[in-house]
Amino acid sequence: MARVELDDLKRFELAAEKGTSGALYNLGLIFSVGKGVEPDLVTAHKWFNLAALRGSNEAKEQRKELADQMSTAEIAEAQRQAREWMTSHA
């Protein structure tokens, strides 16, 4: 089962390289619940933020729910990582 989850992660990462909102959203889900990886709210917020910027309403909702559980510093770090990702994938 871990292999399937790892394959899912790699598949979504590859799709995210193209900037598809669905892949970005799925990466947010993977990191928010820890499917095959350690849960990481900062990384999850980053992916939800990127998906939201591409029009995903579900990502906007998930990002808000995560933000309610995060410190101001964690949200700032997630936003910094999202900006960095956007710059390197422009």
C-alpha positions as CSV (number, residue, x, y, z in Angstrom):
1,M,0.0,0.0,0.0
2,A,2.8,2.4,0.8
3,R,4.1,1.9,-2.8
4,V,0.7,2.9,-4.2
5,E,0.7,6.0,-2.1
6,L,4.2,6.9,-3.1
7,D,3.3,6.4,-6.7
8,D,0.3,8.7,-6.2
9,L,2.6,11.3,-4.7
10,K,5.0,11.1,-7.6
11,R,2.2,11.2,-10.1
12,F,0.7,14.3,-8.5
13,E,4.1,16.0,-8.2
14,L,4.7,15.4,-12.0
15,A,1.2,16.8,-12.8
16,A,1.8,19.8,-10.5
17,E,4.8,20.7,-12.6
18,K,2.3,21.6,-15.3
19,G,0.4,23.7,-12.8
20,T,-2.9,21.9,-12.9
21,S,-5.2,22.9,-10.1
22,G,-6.3,19.3,-9.5
23,A,-2.8,18.0,-9.0
24,L,-1.9,20.9,-6.7
25,Y,-5.1,20.3,-4.7
26,N,-4.3,16.5,-4.4
27,L,-0.8,17.3,-3.1
28,G,-2.4,19.5,-0.5
29,L,-4.7,16.6,0.5
30,I,-1.7,14.2,0.7
31,F,0.3,16.4,3.0
32,S,-2.7,17.6,5.1
33,V,-3.7,14.0,6.1
34,G,-0.3,12.4,5.8
35,K,-1.2,9.9,3.0
36,G,2.1,8.1,2.6
37,V,4.0,11.0,4.1
38,E,4.3,12.7,7.4
39,P,1.5,15.3,7.8
40,D,2.9,18.7,7.1
41,L,0.4,21.6,7.4
42,V,2.9,24.2,5.9
43,T,3.4,22.1,2.8
44,A,-0.3,21.3,2.5
45,H,-1.2,25.0,2.8
46,K,1.4,25.8,0.1
47,W,-0.2,23.3,-2.3
48,F,-3.8,24.4,-1.5
49,N,-2.7,28.0,-2.0
50,L,-1.3,27.2,-5.4
51,A,-4.4,25.3,-6.4
52,A,-6.6,28.2,-5.1
53,L,-4.7,30.6,-7.3
54,R,-5.6,28.4,-10.2
55,G,-9.3,28.6,-9.4
56,S,-10.0,25.6,-7.1
57,N,-12.7,26.6,-4.7
58,E,-12.1,23.3,-2.7
59,A,-8.5,24.4,-2.2
60,K,-9.7,27.8,-0.9
61,E,-11.8,26.0,1.7
62,Q,-9.1,23.6,2.7
63,R,-6.5,26.3,2.9
64,K,-8.8,28.3,5.3
65,E,-9.4,25.2,7.5
66,L,-5.7,24.6,7.7
67,A,-4.9,28.2,8.5
68,D,-7.2,28.0,11.5
69,Q,-4.8,25.3,12.9
70,M,-1.6,27.1,12.0
71,S,0.4,29.9,13.6
72,T,1.1,33.2,11.8
73,A,4.7,32.1,11.2
74,E,3.6,28.8,9.7
75,I,1.2,30.5,7.3
76,A,3.9,33.0,6.3
77,E,6.3,30.2,5.6
78,A,3.7,28.4,3.5
79,Q,3.1,31.6,1.5
80,R,6.8,32.1,1.0
81,Q,7.1,28.5,-0.3
82,A,4.2,29.0,-2.6
83,R,5.8,32.2,-4.0
84,E,9.1,30.4,-4.4
85,W,7.4,27.5,-6.3
86,M,5.6,30.0,-8.6
87,T,8.8,31.8,-9.4
88,S,10.6,28.6,-10.2
89,H,7.7,27.2,-12.3
90,A,6.8,30.4,-14.2
